[in-house]
Amino acid sequence: MFADGNYQLLLPEIRVTVSNLSQAIRFLVDNDFLRGVEMKAGEADEKLIEVIGDSTESMQSMVPESEDPEVQTGHKNL
């Protein structure tokens, strides 16, 4: 495919590219960025969707509770 001279010219670039790619993959694995990624094509179709948390509950916990009804509703009770 490559003449010997051309291959020798490309060898340092190939080594750098392989090194950079392996560092990137190692970073992804070490930091759990690949958790839940399919190991074989089609695995995602076999697994059911998993609910991790209810967004309604988490949003309600973020809203501060106030004892003053005017603050809660935004208007005065007449």
ABEGO torsion letter per residue (X at the ends): XBBAAAAAAAAAAAAAAAAAAAAAAAAAAAAGAABGBBABBGAAAABBBBBABBAAAAAAAABBBBABAAAAAGBBBX
